[in-house]
Amino acid sequence: MTELAEDAVESGMTIGVTTQVLYSNRAQELAKRVELDDMLLETDSPFLYRGDRNEPLNVIESAEKIADLKQVEREKVVEKTTRNARNIFHES
């Protein structure tokens, strides 16, 4: 994890992982190191890393990639990152 990301997590912030995790080695390394309890998924719409059109539905692909990188089930990634988003927006 980068020093900036470490400082952010230590300060109680959550790290947003975009769909760049599908293509970027740097984003993949970050996703490997950030705990799921400290992670959100986002699209960074409207553009994908390689210029293709991005849509909110693409977070499912990100969740699959992160699950693969962390060697956990996709549902665990979805569950934890959804809970994190709800906590940020104070929803139950």
N, C-alpha and C positions, 0 to 999 in steps of 0.2 A: 504494500500500500504506500502511496506517496506520503511524504511528511505532511502535506496540506490535508490530505484525507484523514490521516491519523489525528491531526489536531482538531479537525472538524468533528470527528466521532467522539474524541475525548471531551469536547465542549458540548456534547449532547445533540449534535446535528445528525441528520440522516443523509446518506449519500445517494444521489439519483444516478441510476445506471440507464443509459439510453440504448437505443437499438444499435448503436455502434458496437456493442458487445458481440454482435453477429459477425463483424468483420475486423475489428481493431484488436491487435495483440495487446495494446496498452489497456484498453477497456476490459479485455478478458482478464488480464492480470489483476486489475483493480477489483473486478467482480469475484475473483478467487479469494482475495484477501479480506474483503469487507464482509463482516458477519451479516447473515440475513436479517437479524434484528436491527441492523443499522442501514438497511437498503430500501430504496424505492425503485420502481420501474417506471420509465417514462419513454415517450416516443421521440421527443425533440422534433415533432412534426413542423412543417409538412415534408421535410426532406430526409431521406435515409442517408446514411454515410456515403454511399456511392452515387447519390443523386436521384435514386428512384423515389417514387412517391411513398410517403410514410403515412400510416394510419394508426389510430390507437390499438387496433386489433393486433398490430405487430408486437405488442408487449408479450403476447403469448410465445412468439418465437424467441424473444429475449429470455423469458422464463425457462424455456426448454434449454437454451444454450447455457444459462447460469446453472441449471440443474445438472447438466452434463459436466460443466467445469467443476462443480462442487461435489459431484457424485452423490446427489440426492434426488428424490422424486420431484418432478415438476410441481406437483400439488403442494409440496412443502414450500417451494419458492413463492408460489402464488399466494398461499395462505399467509405467510409471514410478511411479504411485501404489501399485501392488501391490508393487513392489520396495521402495519406501520403508517400507511396512507390515512387510514381511518383515525389513527391516533393524532396525526398532524392536524387533520381537519375536524377533530373532536366529534367524530361519529362513532357509534357503537356497532 
